[in-house]
Amino acid sequence: MKRKLIVASIAPILILIFGGFNMVLAQEKPPLLGSPTNTRQRENVPLPGGQTAPTPPLQGKIKPPPAQQLSSPQPPIVNSLPLNNASHAVETAKKAKELFTAGKIWTVTGPRGETDVKAAILYEGIVVAVLHFNPIDGSLLPIGFHPLTSGATVQIESIRNNLPKLINSLEVLNGAEYREPESVWAVPLAYKGMIVAHLKIYMDGIHIVPDYPANQEMKAYGR
């Protein structure tokens, strides 16, 4: 009887401890920008002149804050707040990388007639980055390299089979560039020393930004 009382008194404590731990893990999961279920409300980020950044859009291209109206030429004002979020963006990318999954593969024709083979990296079922492959041998390509090929037999099955392993092998580099037109941090993803993609994090350093054009391409042409 005494043992049952002890177990009954300890059980609620254990539930609170482990339940709280699971809640912390859930909160650490980076939110997807525009997600109606898990996106936390972002505090307004102050900008020069008392302006605030717009609420993150639900879809489409992210619009930058409106430009300041200056009555006379002045030195550019550097907003220090987004710069302080660079390290947060890198940490967010590292957490998100552990939850990446492989998406579909599709091909497009480049401006010189070359075949561009793309494969999607998914986060919560949405495309957040794209990898490019050589259509001849299915090897992963660095950003900016486009082999001149046309009429090649694309190694779709080979790429599909290797894609999950490649995604798991990606490395999140310790740095980010700020892309002002989109108000995002672009964190490089590397494979064997090559930068093969960028993961975009919103200027707050917290929210993962989907690649909407790639998501539309995958839905239309992916296989």
Phi, psi and chi 1 to 4 in degrees:
 res  aa     phi    psi   chi1   chi2   chi3   chi4
   1 MET       -  -43.4 -175.9   66.6  180.0      -
   2 LYS   -64.3  -40.1 -174.9  176.0 -179.4  179.8
   3 ARG   -63.2  -40.0 -179.4  178.9  -64.9  178.7
   4 LYS   -63.1  -38.4  -69.1 -177.2  178.5  179.2
   5 LEU   -65.1  -39.2  -69.0  175.1      -      -
   6 ILE   -65.3  -45.7  -66.1  174.6      -      -
   7 VAL   -61.3  -41.5  172.4      -      -      -
   8 ALA   -64.7  -32.4      -      -      -      -
   9 SER   -79.4  -30.0   61.4      -      -      -
  10 ILE   -81.9  -32.1  -66.0  177.3      -      -
  11 ALA   -53.9  -47.9      -      -      -      -
  12 PRO   -61.2  -34.3  -22.6   34.5      -      -
  13 ILE   -65.9  -43.8  -62.0  175.0      -      -
  14 LEU   -62.6  -39.9  -65.9  176.3      -      -
  15 ILE   -61.9  -42.3  -68.2  173.5      -      -
  16 LEU   -65.5  -40.7  -72.8  174.3      -      -
  17 ILE   -65.7  -54.2  -68.7  174.3      -      -
  18 PHE   -72.2  -32.9  -71.6  101.7      -      -
  19 GLY   -64.7  -41.9      -      -      -      -
  20 GLY   -64.4  -37.8      -      -      -      -
  21 PHE   -62.3  -43.2 -179.6   70.4      -      -
  22 ASN   -64.6  -35.9  -70.2  -28.3      -      -
  23 MET   -64.4  -39.2  -71.1  179.1   62.1      -
  24 VAL   -63.6  -43.7  170.6      -      -      -
  25 LEU   -60.7  -41.1  -70.8  179.3      -      -
  26 ALA   -64.0  -38.7      -      -      -      -
  27 GLN   -69.6  -26.7  -69.7  174.4   -4.1      -
  28 GLU   -78.1  -13.4  -71.4 -178.1  -10.6      -
  29 LYS   -67.4  120.3 -178.7  179.4  179.5 -179.2
  30 PRO   -59.3  132.0  -22.6   33.4      -      -
  31 PRO   -77.0  150.7   27.2  -32.7      -      -
  32 LEU   -92.0  129.3 -170.7   68.3      -      -
  33 LEU   -60.5  124.9 -175.2   66.9      -      -
  34 GLY    91.1   -3.3      -      -      -      -
  35 SER   -71.8  127.8  171.5      -      -      -
  36 PRO   -75.5  -11.0   28.2  -34.0      -      -
  37 THR  -104.7  -35.9   55.9      -      -      -
  38 ASN  -126.3    5.4   66.7   -6.5      -      -
  39 THR   -80.0  122.2  -57.9      -      -      -
  40 ARG   -79.0  149.2  -62.7  178.3  -53.6 -165.4
  41 GLN   -69.4  123.9  -70.3  -64.5  -32.9      -
  42 ARG   -83.3  136.0  176.2  177.1   58.9   87.5
  43 GLU   -68.3  145.0  -66.1 -178.0   -1.3      -
  44 ASN   -61.8  129.7  -73.2  -24.6      -      -
  45 VAL   -91.2  118.4 -179.9      -      -      -
  46 PRO   -67.0  140.8   24.8  -33.0      -      -
  47 LEU  -120.6  165.6  -62.5  173.8      -      -
  48 PRO   -54.9  139.8  -25.1   33.8      -      -
  49 GLY    83.7   12.1      -      -      -      -
  50 GLY    83.4    6.1      -      -      -      -
  51 GLN   -76.2  165.7  -62.2  179.2    4.6      -
  52 THR  -129.1  148.8   56.3      -      -      -
  53 ALA   -66.5  147.0      -      -      -      -
  54 PRO   -68.3  156.7   27.1  -34.8      -      -
  55 THR   -62.5  134.7  -57.9      -      -      -
  56 PRO   -54.7  132.3  -23.9   33.2      -      -
  57 PRO   -70.9  157.2   26.0  -33.6      -      -
  58 LEU   -82.1  -26.2  -65.7 -178.9      -      -
  59 GLN  -158.7  166.1   60.6 -178.9    4.9      -
  60 GLY    83.1 -173.7      -      -      -      -
  61 LYS   -70.0  138.7 -175.4  177.4  179.2 -178.6
  62 ILE   -73.8  128.8  -61.7  173.3      -      -
  63 LYS   -92.0  134.7  -64.3 -179.0  179.7 -180.0
  64 PRO   -74.5  162.0   28.4  -34.8      -      -
  65 PRO   -59.8  150.7  -20.5   31.8      -      -
  66 PRO   -61.6  143.9   20.9  -31.8      -      -
  67 ALA   -69.8  148.4      -      -      -      -
  68 GLN   -72.6  144.4  -81.0 -171.5  -78.3      -
  69 GLN   -93.1  109.2  -61.9  -64.8  -32.8      -
  70 LEU  -103.4  130.5  -58.8  178.0      -      -
  71 SER   -75.9  -25.4   56.7      -      -      -
  72 SER  -147.0  156.5   59.3      -      -      -
  73 PRO   -57.4  131.2  -23.2   33.1      -      -
  74 GLN  -137.9  157.2  -63.9 -178.6   10.2      -
  75 PRO   -61.9  145.9  -20.4   31.3      -      -
  76 PRO   -60.6  139.7   22.6  -32.7      -      -
  77 ILE   -94.7  124.9  -60.1  174.8      -      -
  78 VAL   -92.5  120.0  177.8      -      -      -
  79 ASN   -85.7  114.2 -176.0    4.6      -      -
  80 SER   -79.1  -20.6   60.8      -      -      -
  81 LEU   -62.9  -49.9 -176.8   57.9      -      -
  82 PRO   -60.4  -34.7  -24.7   35.6      -      -
  83 LEU   -65.0  -33.6  -57.4 -175.7      -      -
  84 ASN   -69.5  -14.3  -67.8  -22.6      -      -
  85 ASN   -91.7    2.9  -70.1  -27.1      -      -
  86 ALA   -60.7  -46.5      -      -      -      -
  87 SER   -66.4  -34.7   58.7      -      -      -
  88 HIS   -64.6  -39.2  -61.5  -50.0      -      -
  89 ALA   -63.0  -40.2      -      -      -      -
  90 VAL   -64.6  -43.9  173.0      -      -      -
  91 GLU   -64.6  -38.5  -69.4  -57.0  -45.1      -
  92 THR   -62.6  -41.8  -63.3      -      -      -
  93 ALA   -63.0  -39.3      -      -      -      -
  94 LYS   -65.5  -39.7  -70.1  179.6  178.7  178.8
  95 LYS   -67.4  -41.9  -68.0  178.1 -178.3  177.9
  96 ALA   -66.6  -34.3      -      -      -      -
  97 LYS   -59.4  -32.9 -172.9  -99.2  175.0 -176.7
  98 GLU   -68.1  -14.7  -60.3  -57.9  -41.9      -
  99 LEU  -111.7    9.6  -59.4  173.2      -      -
 100 PHE   -66.3  145.0  -76.9  170.0      -      -
 101 THR  -132.8  161.8   56.8      -      -      -
 102 ALA   -82.0  136.1      -      -      -      -
 103 GLY  -104.4 -158.9      -      -      -      -
 104 LYS   -83.5  170.0  -65.6 -178.5  179.0  179.9
 105 ILE  -119.6  142.0  -58.2  166.5      -      -
 106 TRP  -150.7  167.7   68.2   98.5      -      -
 107 THR  -126.3  147.6   61.2      -      -      -
 108 VAL  -135.3  159.7  -64.2      -      -      -
 109 THR   -99.4  125.9  -57.9      -      -      -
 110 GLY   -77.1  174.7      -      -      -      -
 111 PRO   -63.7  -23.8   21.5  -32.3      -      -
 112 ARG   -99.3   10.8  -63.3  178.5  -65.0  174.4
 113 GLY    88.2    2.6      -      -      -      -
 114 GLU   -75.5  153.7   69.5  -85.8   17.9      -
 115 THR   -91.9  121.3  -59.0      -      -      -
 116 ASP  -105.6  115.4 -172.3    4.1      -      -
 117 VAL   -98.6  122.5 -176.4      -      -      -
 118 LYS  -117.7  146.5  -58.9 -179.0  179.2 -178.1
 119 ALA  -134.8  137.4      -      -      -      -
 120 ALA   -89.5  141.6      -      -      -      -
 121 ILE  -102.2  123.6  -62.3  176.6      -      -
 122 LEU  -104.4  145.6  -54.5 -177.7      -      -
 123 TYR  -133.0  115.3 -178.7   77.3      -      -
 124 GLU    56.2   37.5  -64.5 -165.6   -9.7      -
 125 GLY    81.8    2.3      -      -      -      -
 126 ILE  -115.1  141.3  -57.8  -64.9      -      -
 127 VAL   -69.3  126.3 -179.4      -      -      -
 128 VAL  -119.0  -13.4  -67.4      -      -      -
 129 ALA  -161.3  162.1      -      -      -      -
 130 VAL  -131.2  136.5  173.0      -      -      -
 131 LEU  -104.0  148.2  -60.7  175.2      -      -
 132 HIS  -116.1  139.9  -60.7  -98.9      -      -
 133 PHE  -127.6  152.7  -68.0   84.5      -      -
 134 ASN   -74.2  122.1 -169.9  -36.4      -      -
 135 PRO   -67.6  -19.5   24.6  -33.8      -      -
 136 ILE   -79.3  -50.3  -63.0  176.8      -      -
 137 ASP  -116.5   -0.7   58.8    9.6      -      -
 138 GLY    74.9   15.3      -      -      -      -
 139 SER   -79.4  149.0   59.3      -      -      -
 140 LEU   -73.2  136.6 -175.9   59.8      -      -
 141 LEU  -109.9  148.3  -61.9  175.6      -      -
 142 PRO   -74.4  156.8   28.5  -34.3      -      -
 143 ILE   -60.2  134.2  -69.1  177.8      -      -
 144 GLY    98.6  -12.3      -      -      -      -
 145 PHE  -101.1  122.4 -177.7   71.9      -      -
 146 HIS  -128.4   96.8  -54.3  -76.3      -      -
 147 PRO   -64.2  137.4   22.0  -31.4      -      -
 148 LEU   -78.4   96.9  -70.0  175.1      -      -
 149 THR  -133.5  147.1   58.7      -      -      -
 150 SER  -149.6  138.9   59.8      -      -      -
 151 GLY    73.5   11.6      -      -      -      -
 152 ALA   -75.2  148.6      -      -      -      -
 153 THR   -81.0  110.4  -59.2      -      -      -
 154 VAL   -72.4  133.5 -178.8      -      -      -
 155 GLN   -83.8   65.8  -54.6  -64.0  -40.7      -
 156 ILE   -61.8  -48.5  -64.9  -67.4      -      -
 157 GLU   -65.3  -39.8  -71.9  -56.3  -40.6      -
 158 SER   -62.7  -43.6  175.3      -      -      -
 159 ILE   -65.1  -43.4  -64.7  172.6      -      -
 160 ARG   -60.8  -41.2 -179.2 -179.8  -70.9  110.2
 161 ASN   -68.3  -33.8  -66.6  -25.4      -      -
 162 ASN   -90.1  -13.6  -66.8  -30.6      -      -
 163 LEU   -59.3  -49.1 -171.5   55.5      -      -
 164 PRO   -58.0  -40.9  -25.2   36.0      -      -
 165 LYS   -65.7  -40.7 -177.7  178.8  178.6 -179.7
 166 LEU   -63.0  -42.9  -74.8  174.4      -      -
 167 ILE   -63.7  -40.2  -68.6  176.8      -      -
 168 ASN   -65.4  -26.4  -70.5  -26.2      -      -
 169 SER   -87.5   -5.0  -58.8      -      -      -
 170 LEU   -64.9  146.4  -66.9  177.5      -      -
 171 GLU  -115.3  130.4  177.1 -173.5    2.1      -
 172 VAL   -84.9  115.3  177.8      -      -      -
 173 LEU   -73.3  152.8  -60.3 -172.8      -      -
 174 ASN   -86.9   69.1 -171.4   27.4      -      -
 175 GLY   175.9  164.5      -      -      -      -
 176 ALA  -152.4  146.7      -      -      -      -
 177 GLU  -103.9  146.4   61.6  174.6  -68.1      -
 178 TYR   -98.5  124.8 -172.6   69.7      -      -
 179 ARG  -106.9   99.8  -62.6 -177.8  178.9  177.3
 180 GLU   -62.7  -41.1 -173.2  170.1  -37.3      -
 181 PRO   -57.6  -29.3  -25.4   35.9      -      -
 182 GLU  -102.5   -9.3  -60.8  174.1   89.7      -
 183 SER    58.5   46.2  -61.1      -      -      -
 184 VAL  -133.8  158.3  -61.4      -      -      -
 185 TRP   -94.7  134.5  -63.9  101.2      -      -
 186 ALA  -108.0  109.7      -      -      -      -
 187 VAL   -98.5  122.4 -178.8      -      -      -
 188 PRO   -71.2  142.2  -13.0   27.0      -      -
 189 LEU  -111.8  127.1  -56.1  177.2      -      -
 190 ALA  -118.9  154.4      -      -      -      -
 191 TYR  -142.6  116.8  177.6   76.3      -      -
 192 LYS    52.4   45.5  -66.6 -176.1  177.4 -179.1
 193 GLY    84.3   -6.5      -      -      -      -
 194 MET  -100.9  136.3  -56.0 -178.3  -61.9      -
 195 ILE   -81.1  115.7  -65.4  178.7      -      -
 196 VAL  -110.1  -11.6  -64.9      -      -      -
 197 ALA  -169.0  170.1      -      -      -      -
 198 HIS  -128.3  137.6  -73.0   89.2      -      -
 199 LEU  -101.7  126.0  179.8   65.1      -      -
 200 LYS   -93.3  128.8  -66.4 -179.3 -179.4  179.8
 201 ILE  -117.4  135.3  -47.8  -64.4      -      -
 202 TYR   -61.3  162.0 -165.8   66.6      -      -
 203 MET   -58.2  -20.2   63.4 -177.6  -64.9      -
 204 ASP   -76.6   -7.5   58.7    7.4      -      -
 205 GLY    78.0    8.1      -      -      -      -
 206 ILE  -117.2  -46.7  -62.5  172.5      -      -
 207 HIS   -89.4  133.2  -67.5   80.4      -      -
 208 ILE   -77.5  130.6  -51.6  -65.0      -      -
 209 VAL   -98.0  120.8  178.9      -      -      -
 210 PRO   -66.8  154.0  -19.8   32.5      -      -
 211 ASP   -94.9   88.5 -172.5  -25.0      -      -
 212 TYR   -63.7  -44.2  -68.1  108.2      -      -
 213 PRO   -59.8  -43.0  -25.2   35.1      -      -
 214 ALA   -66.5  -34.9      -      -      -      -
 215 ASN   -64.6  -38.4 -160.9   62.5      -      -
 216 GLN   -68.1  -40.4  -67.3  174.6  -13.1      -
 217 GLU   -62.5  -44.1  -81.6 -170.0    6.3      -
 218 MET   -61.6  -41.9 -174.6 -170.8   71.7      -
 219 LYS   -65.7  -33.1  -72.3 -177.8  177.4 -179.6
 220 ALA   -82.3  -39.1      -      -      -      -
 221 TYR  -120.9   -9.0  -50.4  114.7      -      -
 222 GLY   -64.5  148.6      -      -      -      -
 223 ARG  -147.4      -   46.0 -177.7  169.2  149.3
